[in-house]
Amino acid sequence: MLFQLQLKMKTNRFSFSIYAWTLFACAFGLASCHDLTIDNGGYLGFMTKGTIVGNDEDGYYLYSYSGDEVAICYGKGLDKYERAYYGLSFKEENRFFSNRTPGFTIIDNASVEIETANRIIHPISKAEADKRGITHPDSCSVDENFELSDSYGAGDGYFDFYTLATITNDFSTHYEYASIPIDLVYDPARQSPDTLRLALCYRPHVPEGWEKYRYEAGTFSCDISGLANLQEWNDSLCIVVDTGDKQLHYMPISKKGFKKPEPFFDF
């Protein structure tokens, strides 16, 4: 599912035609999506993935997955997004380094266009899952399409994964959609300092009467910030996800990776 958002900024926002050209160039390999220069009155732009924090009053901070770039947007309505793939447009002079934020490139007063937003999953305890009947063998299916994102590993309080996310049915006059319920369950008794273990409960139920249906993939982000104090973690550890298949799904994370980024307003 696509999420489109156009935001008015303190400076002129970039035109839709320029943004569309950016998408075209990225999609067909005509330019590097992280270094695309747009000759539109001195504006630069690129597509990237990141974590979004902030509010309408103070602005939003978009931390790139690479961990070395922060874009600041003063528009409205980004509070509904936590992790997303988005386009940035900004003046060259608004991209700089600051001694107050070592290690980060700052992009101030950026225009933002959300292309796709990740679906957020909050882990639940085994006790809660048992209470809700989620972990019953008849409730979950083996997810053979599950794949952990290995682009940047885990961090900023999340880890990403991909799987089939939506069921779409083609009626004669319209389409209907159903989100596939997905839960990640942790058992406190099965954790160790070097491993965070989660069990996936995947429930791809097809609504009654749907005959011409198909499955569509999506990107998910699991919010692990609430598990930072589940126990005393090692400085380096692994996240292991049991999907019910025979494959071992795991990725590394640092202890600091449980923490979400915070806005800094004085740079």
C-alpha positions in Angstrom: 0.0 0.0 0.0 1.3 3.4 -1.0 1.2 6.4 1.3 1.5 9.7 -0.5 2.2 12.9 1.4 3.0 16.4 0.2 4.1 18.9 2.8 4.4 22.7 2.7 7.6 23.9 4.1 9.2 27.2 5.2 10.7 27.3 1.7 9.2 26.5 -1.7 8.5 22.8 -2.0 9.7 20.9 -5.0 7.2 20.3 -7.9 5.6 16.9 -8.5 7.1 16.7 -11.9 10.6 16.9 -10.4 9.7 14.2 -7.8 8.3 12.0 -10.5 11.5 12.3 -12.5 13.5 11.3 -9.4 11.4 8.2 -9.0 11.9 7.3 -12.7 15.6 7.8 -12.6 15.9 5.7 -9.4 13.7 2.9 -10.8 15.6 2.6 -14.1 19.1 3.1 -12.8 19.5 6.5 -14.5 21.0 8.0 -11.4 22.1 7.1 -7.9 19.1 7.4 -5.5 21.3 8.7 -2.7 23.1 11.3 -4.7 20.7 12.6 -7.3 21.2 16.3 -8.1 18.1 18.1 -9.4 18.6 21.4 -11.3 15.5 23.1 -10.0 16.6 26.4 -8.6 19.5 24.9 -6.7 17.5 22.0 -5.2 19.0 18.6 -4.5 17.0 15.4 -3.9 17.2 11.7 -3.3 15.3 8.7 -2.1 16.2 6.9 1.1 14.8 4.9 4.0 14.7 6.1 7.6 13.2 6.5 11.0 10.9 9.4 11.7 10.5 11.2 15.1 9.2 14.5 16.1 5.9 16.5 16.0 4.0 19.2 14.1 5.1 22.0 16.5 8.8 21.4 16.6 9.4 19.6 13.4 10.3 16.1 12.3 13.7 14.4 12.2 14.2 11.7 9.6 17.2 9.5 10.5 18.5 7.6 7.5 19.1 3.9 7.9 22.8 4.4 7.2 23.0 6.3 10.5 24.9 9.3 9.3 22.3 11.7 8.0 19.4 13.6 9.6 16.8 15.6 7.6 14.7 18.1 9.4 11.2 18.8 8.1 8.9 21.6 9.4 5.8 20.3 7.6 2.7 18.7 9.2 1.3 15.2 9.3 4.4 13.0 9.6 3.3 11.8 13.0 1.5 8.8 11.5 4.8 7.4 10.2 7.6 5.7 12.1 9.7 4.0 9.4 9.4 4.8 5.7 10.9 5.0 2.2 10.8 8.7 1.2 12.1 11.4 -1.1 13.9 14.5 0.2 14.3 17.8 -1.6 16.5 20.6 -0.2 18.7 23.6 -0.9 22.4 22.8 -1.1 23.2 25.4 1.5 20.9 23.6 4.0 23.1 20.5 4.0 25.9 20.8 6.4 27.9 19.4 9.3 27.6 20.6 12.9 30.0 20.3 15.9 26.9 19.8 18.1 26.0 16.7 16.2 29.2 14.9 15.4 28.9 12.0 12.9 25.8 13.4 11.3 25.1 15.4 8.1 22.3 17.8 8.8 19.7 18.6 6.1 17.6 21.5 7.4 14.2 22.6 6.1 13.8 19.6 3.8 10.7 18.8 1.8 9.5 15.3 2.3 7.4 12.9 0.1 6.5 9.6 1.7 6.6 6.9 -0.9 5.9 3.8 1.2 5.5 3.4 5.0 6.4 0.3 6.9 3.8 -1.5 8.9 4.8 -1.4 12.6 4.6 -4.5 14.7 4.9 -4.3 18.5 6.0 -7.6 20.2 3.8 -9.1 22.8 4.6 -11.5 25.6 3.9 -15.2 25.5 1.5 -14.7 28.4 -0.5 -12.2 26.5 -0.4 -14.2 23.3 -1.6 -17.3 25.2 -4.4 -15.3 26.7 -5.6 -14.1 23.3 -5.2 -17.6 21.8 -2.6 -16.4 19.3 -0.1 -19.1 19.9 -2.5 -22.0 19.5 -1.2 -24.4 16.8 -4.4 -23.9 14.8 -4.0 -20.1 14.8 -0.7 -19.7 13.1 0.6 -20.8 9.7 4.2 -21.4 8.6 5.5 -18.3 6.8 7.7 -19.5 4.0 8.0 -15.9 2.5 9.5 -14.3 5.6 12.8 -12.5 5.1 14.8 -10.3 7.4 16.1 -7.1 5.9 19.9 -7.2 5.7 20.4 -3.7 4.3 21.6 -2.1 7.6 20.8 -4.8 10.2 18.8 -3.6 13.2 18.9 -0.3 15.0 17.1 2.9 16.1 14.7 0.7 18.1 13.5 -1.5 15.2 14.3 -4.2 12.8 12.7 -4.7 9.4 11.4 -7.8 7.6 9.5 -8.6 4.5 6.6 -11.0 3.9 3.2 -11.3 2.3 1.2 -8.5 4.0 -2.1 -8.1 2.2 -4.8 -10.2 0.5 -6.4 -8.5 -2.5 -9.6 -9.8 -4.1 -10.6 -8.8 -7.6 -14.4 -8.3 -7.7 -16.0 -7.5 -11.1 -16.3 -3.8 -10.2 -13.7 -3.1 -7.6 -10.9 -4.4 -5.4 -11.1 -5.3 -1.7 -8.2 -5.6 0.6 -7.5 -7.5 3.9 -4.4 -7.1 6.0 -2.8 -10.3 7.2 -2.6 -10.4 11.0 1.0 -10.8 12.1 2.3 -11.0 15.7 5.8 -11.4 17.1 5.9 -13.1 20.5 8.6 -13.2 23.1 9.0 -15.6 26.0 11.0 -14.0 28.8 12.1 -17.4 30.0 13.8 -18.2 26.6 16.0 -15.1 26.3 19.7 -14.9 26.9 22.2 -12.0 27.0 23.4 -12.7 23.5 20.1 -13.6 21.8 16.6 -12.0 21.5 14.2 -14.7 20.5 10.9 -14.0 18.9 8.3 -16.3 17.5 6.2 -15.2 14.4 2.5 -15.9 14.4 1.2 -15.5 10.8 -2.5 -15.8 10.0 -3.3 -15.4 6.3 -7.0 -16.0 6.5 -8.9 -15.4 3.2 -12.3 -13.8 3.8 -15.3 -15.9 2.9 -16.5 -15.4 -0.7 -13.2 -14.2 -2.1 -12.4 -16.3 -5.2 -10.1 -14.1 -7.3 -7.6 -13.2 -4.7 -3.8 -12.7 -4.6 -1.2 -12.1 -1.9 0.9 -8.9 -1.9 4.2 -8.4 -0.1 5.0 -5.6 2.3 7.7 -4.3 4.6 7.3 -4.4 8.3 9.2 -2.8 11.2 9.3 -4.5 14.6 9.5 -2.0 17.4 11.9 -3.6 19.9 12.5 -0.4 22.0 10.1 -1.8 24.7 12.4 -4.9 25.1 15.5 -2.9 26.0 15.1 -3.7 29.7 13.7 -7.2 29.2 17.0 -8.4 30.6 20.7 -7.3 30.7 21.8 -7.6 27.1 25.3 -8.0 25.8 26.8 -5.1 24.0 26.5 -7.2 20.8 23.7 -9.8 20.3 21.5 -11.5 17.7 17.8 -11.3 17.0 16.4 -14.7 16.1 12.9 -15.1 14.6 11.2 -18.5 14.6 8.7 -18.6 11.6 7.8 -22.2 11.8 10.0 -23.3 8.9 13.3 -25.0 8.9 15.3 -21.9 8.0 17.2 -19.9 10.7 16.3 -16.2 10.5 18.7 -14.0 12.5 20.5 -10.6 12.3 22.9 -8.8 14.6 22.1 -5.8 16.7 24.0 -3.8 19.3 22.7 -3.1 22.8 22.4 0.6 21.7 20.2 -0.5 18.8 17.2 -0.9 21.1 17.0 2.8 21.6 15.0 5.0 19.3 16.6 8.2 18.1 15.5 11.5 19.7 15.1 14.9 18.1 17.8 17.4 18.8 16.6 21.0 18.3 19.9 22.9 18.9 22.4 22.3 16.1 
